[in-house]
């Protein structure tokens, strides 16, 4: 019996050796090598500029870094203590509320206005291309220019917005103070995000066959019925990715808020809070690298959760 087992084992070895050789030959094919060559730079780029910074951010959130330990790299291990301190901070939940308001209101108006403009420009009337190009100006301008312009427009004394509403008898609004600063940055951010939604949604509308609208018109469906029965359902995949990208971008907005209000008062979001803790607001500011990393990790977790939600919605649509 033992000899029979040995013989069977010896008979299998050449087959296994042949399979391994065949696999090596398949990997050495020119097409496979070319694919590896094209993918390698992307993998290296992702590892160097995405994976490694994320690893360092999580590592910093688990160690108690100061200016001295940041230089020496000998920060003591803190574990989840810093997470508990940040969440227990009196600033955390109000900041989360401001962030949620900023993101949700911005997304709703950006998407609604962008979709309305995309449907409007689908008619291809004279000069529609020129007007559509003008709507891209906010997207093309440097953020420093846009932020400074909106800051000037919302000035309580000399701003054009207060002068305009003053014509209708409305008292001046202190847009940039602590009470109204959140709505000021929301208005500016909506203005910045509408062109992105317009471009993506307009591209999605081009993939909808005009024959569907012609058939619906023959059946007696009006423009409003055509929109809800044809345009909106067929635009769901494009809408999903537009909202996901808009959510991720809006969640991490720092520049426009920092330029207009320095993230003070109600305009402080998680992103500006992390920025202020990491870089400070002055020479005497207390630098909190670990706390900023904790907030950054929380933002990353929220973005990942939304990514999983998008994947679940996409799978349900494909099923």
GULUMFI-755067 format. One record per residue (C-alpha): y negated, x negated, z negated; residue number from 1. Coordinates in pm, 1 decimal. Layout:
+----------+----------+----------+-----+
:       c2 :       c1 :       c3 : pos :
+----------+----------+----------+-----+
:        Y :        X :        Z : NUM :
...
+----------+----------+----------+-----+
% end
This chain:
+----------+----------+----------+-----+
:       c2 :       c1 :       c3 : pos :
+----------+----------+----------+-----+
:      0.0 :      0.0 :      0.0 :   1 :
:   -240.5 :   -282.1 :    -89.0 :   2 :
:   -186.9 :   -453.6 :    244.2 :   3 :
:   -265.2 :   -131.8 :    422.6 :   4 :
:   -600.3 :   -103.3 :    244.4 :   5 :
:   -683.6 :   -463.9 :    324.5 :   6 :
:   -600.0 :   -410.7 :    685.4 :   7 :
:   -820.4 :   -103.0 :    699.2 :   8 :
:  -1106.2 :   -292.0 :    534.6 :   9 :
:  -1069.3 :   -581.1 :    777.0 :  10 :
:  -1066.7 :   -338.7 :   1068.9 :  11 :
:  -1394.8 :   -180.4 :    954.8 :  12 :
:  -1589.5 :   -505.1 :    916.4 :  13 :
:  -1628.3 :   -579.7 :   1287.5 :  14 :
:  -1747.2 :   -225.3 :   1345.9 :  15 :
:  -2010.2 :   -258.5 :   1072.7 :  16 :
:  -2114.7 :   -597.4 :   1206.6 :  17 :
:  -2144.4 :   -448.3 :   1553.0 :  18 :
:  -2359.5 :   -160.6 :   1424.3 :  19 :
:  -2596.3 :   -402.9 :   1248.3 :  20 :
:  -2623.8 :   -612.8 :   1563.5 :  21 :
:  -2698.9 :   -303.0 :   1769.9 :  22 :
:  -2972.4 :   -199.2 :   1525.8 :  23 :
:  -3129.7 :   -544.1 :   1544.2 :  24 :
:  -3123.5 :   -530.9 :   1922.0 :  25 :
:  -3293.0 :   -189.8 :   1920.6 :  26 :
:  -3564.4 :   -324.2 :   1691.4 :  27 :
:  -3618.1 :   -622.0 :   1920.1 :  28 :
:  -3684.1 :   -408.2 :   2226.3 :  29 :
:  -4026.5 :   -468.4 :   2390.1 :  30 :
:  -4135.3 :   -107.3 :   2332.2 :  31 :
:  -4053.4 :   -120.7 :   1961.9 :  32 :
:  -4225.2 :   -456.8 :   1919.0 :  33 :
:  -4532.9 :   -326.3 :   2100.2 :  34 :
:  -4542.8 :    -21.3 :   1872.8 :  35 :
:  -4518.7 :   -240.3 :   1563.7 :  36 :
:  -4797.1 :   -458.7 :   1702.5 :  37 :
:  -5026.2 :   -159.3 :   1753.9 :  38 :
:  -4949.6 :     -6.2 :   1412.9 :  39 :
:  -4979.5 :   -326.6 :   1211.4 :  40 :
:  -5361.8 :   -357.0 :   1228.3 :  41 :
:  -5397.6 :      4.5 :   1117.1 :  42 :
:  -5155.7 :    -46.2 :    827.8 :  43 :
:  -5338.7 :   -363.0 :    723.7 :  44 :
:  -5675.3 :   -185.3 :    745.5 :  45 :
:  -5552.9 :    111.1 :    537.8 :  46 :
:  -5399.4 :   -118.2 :    277.5 :  47 :
:  -5707.7 :   -339.1 :    250.9 :  48 :
:  -5986.0 :    -80.9 :    259.4 :  49 :
:  -5814.2 :    229.1 :    116.2 :  50 :
:  -5502.0 :    155.2 :    -86.0 :  51 :
:  -5636.5 :   -152.6 :   -264.7 :  52 :
:  -5975.2 :      3.0 :   -365.4 :  53 :
:  -5793.8 :    313.7 :   -490.9 :  54 :
:  -5557.7 :     98.6 :   -693.4 :  55 :
:  -5850.5 :    -93.1 :   -842.2 :  56 :
:  -6032.8 :    231.3 :   -924.9 :  57 :
:  -5731.6 :    368.9 :  -1112.7 :  58 :
:  -5680.4 :     33.2 :  -1285.2 :  59 :
:  -6043.7 :     23.8 :  -1399.2 :  60 :
:  -6012.1 :    376.1 :  -1538.2 :  61 :
:  -5725.1 :    259.7 :  -1759.5 :  62 :
:  -5904.6 :    -50.8 :  -1891.9 :  63 :
:  -6227.2 :    -62.8 :  -2092.4 :  64 :
:  -6462.7 :   -258.6 :  -1870.4 :  65 :
:  -6807.6 :   -385.4 :  -1971.2 :  66 :
:  -7042.3 :   -619.3 :  -1789.7 :  67 :
:  -6879.1 :   -916.6 :  -1956.9 :  68 :
:  -6517.6 :   -811.0 :  -1905.5 :  69 :
:  -6596.8 :   -709.2 :  -1547.3 :  70 :
:  -6688.4 :  -1069.9 :  -1473.6 :  71 :
:  -6402.6 :  -1228.0 :  -1667.0 :  72 :
:  -6145.0 :   -964.3 :  -1568.0 :  73 :
:  -6007.5 :   -950.2 :  -1925.2 :  74 :
:  -6072.7 :   -584.6 :  -2001.5 :  75 :
:  -5851.6 :   -442.0 :  -2279.0 :  76 :
:  -5601.7 :   -169.6 :  -2198.5 :  77 :
:  -5725.2 :    178.4 :  -2293.1 :  78 :
:  -5472.2 :    407.1 :  -2128.4 :  79 :
:  -5579.8 :    769.6 :  -2115.7 :  80 :
:  -5840.5 :    728.0 :  -2392.2 :  81 :
:  -6128.1 :    695.5 :  -2146.0 :  82 :
:  -6013.7 :   1009.1 :  -1962.5 :  83 :
:  -6021.3 :   1202.1 :  -2289.1 :  84 :
:  -6366.4 :   1064.8 :  -2372.8 :  85 :
:  -6510.1 :   1164.5 :  -2035.5 :  86 :
:  -6361.6 :   1514.3 :  -2044.9 :  87 :
:  -6482.1 :   1563.2 :  -2403.5 :  88 :
:  -6832.8 :   1450.0 :  -2309.7 :  89 :
:  -7097.8 :   1726.3 :  -2334.2 :  90 :
:  -7204.7 :   1640.5 :  -1979.0 :  91 :
:  -6864.2 :   1689.0 :  -1819.1 :  92 :
:  -6823.4 :   2065.9 :  -1788.2 :  93 :
:  -7187.3 :   2139.6 :  -1692.9 :  94 :
:  -7153.5 :   1869.8 :  -1426.7 :  95 :
:  -6829.4 :   2026.2 :  -1301.6 :  96 :
:  -7009.4 :   2362.1 :  -1280.7 :  97 :
:  -7297.7 :   2208.7 :  -1084.1 :  98 :
:  -7050.8 :   2037.0 :   -851.4 :  99 :
:  -6858.6 :   2359.3 :   -787.4 : 100 :
:  -7179.9 :   2549.6 :   -713.1 : 101 :
:  -7307.3 :   2274.5 :   -484.9 : 102 :
:  -6980.7 :   2254.0 :   -289.1 : 103 :
:  -6902.2 :   2626.1 :   -259.1 : 104 :
:  -7253.3 :   2745.4 :   -167.6 : 105 :
:  -7299.1 :   2459.3 :     80.5 : 106 :
:  -6964.5 :   2527.7 :    249.7 : 107 :
:  -7018.5 :   2904.3 :    275.1 : 108 :
:  -7358.7 :   2873.6 :    440.2 : 109 :
:  -7272.1 :   2571.4 :    654.2 : 110 :
:  -6963.3 :   2741.8 :    794.2 : 111 :
:  -7127.4 :   3083.6 :    839.5 : 112 :
:  -7436.5 :   2947.5 :   1013.1 : 113 :
:  -7232.8 :   2700.9 :   1219.8 : 114 :
:  -6992.5 :   2975.0 :   1334.2 : 115 :
:  -7277.1 :   3211.8 :   1421.8 : 116 :
:  -7448.3 :   2941.1 :   1626.9 : 117 :
:  -7121.2 :   2843.8 :   1797.6 : 118 :
:  -7059.3 :   3204.9 :   1904.6 : 119 :
:  -7423.0 :   3232.3 :   2015.3 : 120 :
:  -7408.5 :   2920.4 :   2233.0 : 121 :
:  -7076.8 :   3028.0 :   2386.5 : 122 :
:  -7271.3 :   3259.1 :   2618.7 : 123 :
:  -7405.1 :   2962.2 :   2824.3 : 124 :
:  -7756.1 :   3096.5 :   2878.1 : 125 :
:  -8030.8 :   2879.5 :   3038.6 : 126 :
:  -8126.4 :   2576.0 :   2827.0 : 127 :
:  -7833.3 :   2640.8 :   2591.5 : 128 :
:  -7726.4 :   2277.1 :   2625.0 : 129 :
:  -8074.4 :   2153.1 :   2530.9 : 130 :
:  -8097.1 :   2382.4 :   2230.0 : 131 :
:  -7747.5 :   2287.5 :   2120.3 : 132 :
:  -7846.4 :   1921.9 :   2139.9 : 133 :
:  -8156.2 :   1986.8 :   1926.1 : 134 :
:  -7937.7 :   2132.7 :   1653.8 : 135 :
:  -7764.5 :   1793.6 :   1630.1 : 136 :
:  -8086.2 :   1619.7 :   1522.7 : 137 :
:  -8023.8 :   1665.2 :   1146.2 : 138 :
:  -7680.4 :   1507.1 :   1193.2 : 139 :
:  -7823.4 :   1208.1 :   1378.9 : 140 :
:  -8116.9 :   1130.0 :   1150.2 : 141 :
:  -8069.6 :    865.4 :    878.4 : 142 :
:  -8014.1 :   1022.4 :    537.7 : 143 :
:  -8313.1 :    838.3 :    391.7 : 144 :
:  -8537.6 :   1007.4 :    649.7 : 145 :
:  -8388.7 :   1352.5 :    589.8 : 146 :
:  -8400.8 :   1320.3 :    211.5 : 147 :
:  -8758.3 :   1195.2 :    206.5 : 148 :
:  -8867.8 :   1470.4 :    445.9 : 149 :
:  -8714.0 :   1744.3 :    234.1 : 150 :
:  -8860.9 :   1588.7 :    -80.2 : 151 :
:  -9206.2 :   1606.1 :     78.4 : 152 :
:  -9152.9 :   1961.9 :    206.5 : 153 :
:  -9049.5 :   2079.9 :   -142.8 : 154 :
:  -9335.3 :   1914.9 :   -327.7 : 155 :
:  -9483.3 :   2168.4 :   -570.6 : 156 :
:  -9847.1 :   2088.0 :   -486.7 : 157 :
:  -9859.5 :   1983.2 :   -121.4 : 158 :
:  -9520.8 :   2090.4 :     16.8 : 159 :
:  -9515.3 :   2302.7 :    329.6 : 160 :
:  -9252.1 :   2537.3 :    183.0 : 161 :
:  -9476.7 :   2643.1 :   -103.8 : 162 :
:  -9767.7 :   2682.1 :    136.2 : 163 :
:  -9553.6 :   2902.7 :    358.1 : 164 :
:  -9433.1 :   3130.1 :     79.6 : 165 :
:  -9788.5 :   3135.2 :    -58.7 : 166 :
:  -9895.7 :   3322.7 :    254.1 : 167 :
:  -9676.2 :   3611.5 :    133.8 : 168 :
:  -9823.7 :   3600.4 :   -216.0 : 169 :
:  -9533.9 :   3415.8 :   -379.9 : 170 :
:  -9621.4 :   3171.0 :   -656.6 : 171 :
:  -9541.9 :   2801.8 :   -599.7 : 172 :
:  -9188.8 :   2699.3 :   -689.0 : 173 :
:  -9120.2 :   2368.4 :   -862.1 : 174 :
:  -8827.9 :   2290.0 :   -638.0 : 175 :
:  -8753.2 :   1941.2 :   -767.4 : 176 :
:  -8771.7 :   2001.2 :  -1141.9 : 177 :
:  -8463.9 :   2021.5 :  -1361.9 : 178 :
:  -8423.9 :   2399.6 :  -1328.7 : 179 :
:  -8442.8 :   2434.0 :   -948.6 : 180 :
:  -8325.4 :   2088.8 :   -836.5 : 181 :
:  -7969.5 :   2208.1 :   -765.2 : 182 :
:  -8087.1 :   2472.3 :   -519.3 : 183 :
:  -8324.7 :   2223.4 :   -359.7 : 184 :
:  -8044.1 :   1979.0 :   -278.0 : 185 :
:  -7816.7 :   2266.3 :   -168.1 : 186 :
:  -8074.2 :   2377.8 :     89.9 : 187 :
:  -8110.1 :   2023.3 :    219.8 : 188 :
:  -7734.1 :   1971.9 :    232.7 : 189 :
:  -7681.7 :   2298.3 :    422.6 : 190 :
:  -7934.5 :   2181.4 :    680.1 : 191 :
:  -7746.1 :   1853.2 :    714.5 : 192 :
:  -7399.9 :   2012.8 :    745.0 : 193 :
:  -7467.5 :   2291.2 :    995.7 : 194 :
:  -7454.2 :   2059.5 :   1303.3 : 195 :
:  -7108.1 :   1931.9 :   1208.5 : 196 :
:  -6972.9 :   2285.5 :   1176.4 : 197 :
:  -7143.8 :   2385.3 :   1500.6 : 198 :
:  -6984.8 :   2102.8 :   1700.2 : 199 :
:  -6630.3 :   2151.3 :   1566.4 : 200 :
:  -6630.4 :   2530.8 :   1587.0 : 201 :
:  -6791.6 :   2532.6 :   1932.1 : 202 :
:  -6515.4 :   2300.2 :   2053.9 : 203 :
:  -6256.6 :   2535.3 :   1907.0 : 204 :
:  -6409.7 :   2833.2 :   2087.2 : 205 :
:  -6365.7 :   2656.8 :   2421.7 : 206 :
:  -5986.2 :   2675.9 :   2377.3 : 207 :
:  -5987.9 :   3057.2 :   2359.5 : 208 :
:  -5911.9 :   3209.4 :   2699.5 : 209 :
:  -6188.2 :   3433.6 :   2843.0 : 210 :
:  -5914.0 :   3663.8 :   2973.0 : 211 :
:  -5855.3 :   3786.3 :   2618.3 : 212 :
:  -6216.5 :   3902.7 :   2590.7 : 213 :
:  -6201.6 :   4067.5 :   2931.8 : 214 :
:  -5883.8 :   4256.3 :   2837.0 : 215 :
:  -6038.4 :   4362.5 :   2505.6 : 216 :
:  -6353.5 :   4484.1 :   2682.0 : 217 :
:  -6143.5 :   4690.5 :   2922.9 : 218 :
:  -5970.6 :   4848.8 :   2623.7 : 219 :
:  -6311.3 :   4944.5 :   2485.7 : 220 :
:  -6353.5 :   4676.7 :   2216.1 : 221 :
:  -6714.3 :   4587.0 :   2144.6 : 222 :
:  -6852.0 :   4240.3 :   2056.1 : 223 :
:  -6798.5 :   4289.5 :   1682.8 : 224 :
:  -6440.4 :   4408.5 :   1730.9 : 225 :
:  -6370.3 :   4119.3 :   1969.7 : 226 :
:  -6496.2 :   3873.0 :   1712.5 : 227 :
:  -6272.5 :   3999.2 :   1429.9 : 228 :
:  -5966.4 :   4062.8 :   1648.0 : 229 :
:  -5978.8 :   3762.2 :   1882.9 : 230 :
:  -6231.8 :   3494.1 :   1791.3 : 231 :
:  -6185.4 :   3469.1 :   1416.4 : 232 :
:  -5799.5 :   3481.1 :   1409.3 : 233 :
:  -5759.5 :   3227.6 :   1690.6 : 234 :
:  -6017.4 :   3002.0 :   1528.4 : 235 :
:  -5831.9 :   2979.5 :   1194.9 : 236 :
:  -5669.0 :   2636.4 :   1257.7 : 237 :
:  -6004.7 :   2484.6 :   1354.1 : 238 :
:  -6176.3 :   2662.9 :   1066.0 : 239 :
:  -5922.1 :   2523.7 :    819.0 : 240 :
:  -5977.4 :   2160.5 :    916.8 : 241 :
:  -6354.2 :   2216.5 :    932.9 : 242 :
:  -6361.9 :   2354.7 :    580.4 : 243 :
:  -6134.0 :   2078.6 :    451.7 : 244 :
:  -6349.2 :   1800.8 :    597.7 : 245 :
:  -6664.0 :   1977.4 :    480.2 : 246 :
:  -6520.7 :   2012.1 :    130.6 : 247 :
:  -6427.4 :   1644.6 :    103.5 : 248 :
:  -6763.7 :   1530.7 :    241.7 : 249 :
:  -6968.1 :   1767.2 :     22.9 : 250 :
:  -6767.2 :   1678.5 :   -287.5 : 251 :
:  -6866.1 :   1311.8 :   -259.9 : 252 :
:  -7229.0 :   1357.3 :   -152.0 : 253 :
:  -7457.2 :   1116.5 :   -335.9 : 254 :
:  -7724.8 :    999.3 :    -94.4 : 255 :
:  -7924.5 :   1318.2 :    -28.1 : 256 :
:  -7915.8 :   1418.1 :   -397.6 : 257 :
:  -8011.9 :   1072.2 :   -519.1 : 258 :
:  -8301.7 :   1043.9 :   -274.8 : 259 :
:  -8445.2 :   1385.4 :   -362.2 : 260 :
:  -8387.9 :   1418.9 :   -738.5 : 261 :
:  -8205.3 :   1107.3 :   -865.4 : 262 :
:  -7931.2 :   1343.7 :   -980.9 : 263 :
:  -8141.8 :   1473.8 :  -1270.3 : 264 :
:  -8115.9 :   1815.2 :  -1431.2 : 265 :
:  -7903.8 :   2076.1 :  -1257.6 : 266 :
:  -7864.1 :   1858.7 :   -946.6 : 267 :
:  -7624.2 :   1621.2 :  -1122.8 : 268 :
:  -7278.1 :   1640.6 :   -968.0 : 269 :
:  -6962.6 :   1444.8 :  -1042.7 : 270 :
:  -7041.4 :   1203.2 :   -760.9 : 271 :
:  -7399.3 :   1129.9 :   -876.3 : 272 :
:  -7281.9 :   1109.3 :  -1237.5 : 273 :
:  -7026.5 :    843.3 :  -1143.8 : 274 :
:  -7288.8 :    657.9 :   -940.1 : 275 :
:  -7541.5 :    659.3 :  -1225.8 : 276 :
:  -7281.3 :    534.1 :  -1473.5 : 277 :
:  -7162.5 :    255.7 :  -1242.3 : 278 :
:  -7500.1 :    130.9 :  -1121.7 : 279 :
:  -7745.2 :    270.7 :  -1376.2 : 280 :
:  -8096.4 :    403.6 :  -1332.7 : 281 :
:  -8280.1 :     96.8 :  -1451.4 : 282 :
:  -8251.8 :   -254.2 :  -1588.8 : 283 :
:  -8193.8 :   -124.8 :  -1943.0 : 284 :
:  -7934.9 :    135.6 :  -1844.2 : 285 :
:  -7592.0 :    117.9 :  -2004.1 : 286 :
:  -7331.7 :     38.5 :  -1740.0 : 287 :
:  -7005.3 :    231.1 :  -1777.6 : 288 :
:  -6765.1 :    102.7 :  -1515.6 : 289 :
:  -6452.2 :    256.6 :  -1666.5 : 290 :
:  -6611.0 :    599.6 :  -1715.9 : 291 :
:  -6737.1 :    595.1 :  -1357.0 : 292 :
:  -6385.2 :    508.6 :  -1238.6 : 293 :
:  -6247.0 :    802.1 :  -1435.2 : 294 :
:  -6487.1 :   1041.7 :  -1262.2 : 295 :
:  -6398.4 :    881.1 :   -929.4 : 296 :
:  -6029.0 :    938.6 :   -999.5 : 297 :
:  -6099.7 :   1302.4 :  -1082.0 : 298 :
:  -6283.9 :   1344.9 :   -752.8 : 299 :
:  -5991.3 :   1184.4 :   -571.6 : 300 :
:  -5747.1 :   1420.6 :   -742.8 : 301 :
:  -5953.9 :   1724.7 :   -642.2 : 302 :
:  -5968.5 :   1606.0 :   -281.2 : 303 :
:  -5591.5 :   1547.7 :   -277.3 : 304 :
:  -5528.9 :   1897.8 :   -413.7 : 305 :
:  -5739.5 :   2046.1 :   -135.5 : 306 :
:  -5545.9 :   1837.9 :    115.4 : 307 :
:  -5217.9 :   1984.0 :    -11.1 : 308 :
:  -5366.8 :   2333.9 :      7.6 : 309 :
:  -5461.2 :   2269.0 :    369.1 : 310 :
:  -5107.9 :   2148.6 :    451.0 : 311 :
:  -4960.3 :   2459.1 :    289.0 : 312 :
:  -5192.6 :   2686.7 :    487.5 : 313 :
:  -5112.1 :   2501.0 :    809.2 : 314 :
:  -4736.3 :   2534.8 :    753.8 : 315 :
:  -4775.3 :   2905.6 :    687.1 : 316 :
:  -4968.2 :   2948.5 :   1011.4 : 317 :
:  -4703.7 :   2760.4 :   1208.3 : 318 :
:  -4415.6 :   2958.5 :   1054.1 : 319 :
+----------+----------+----------+-----+
% end
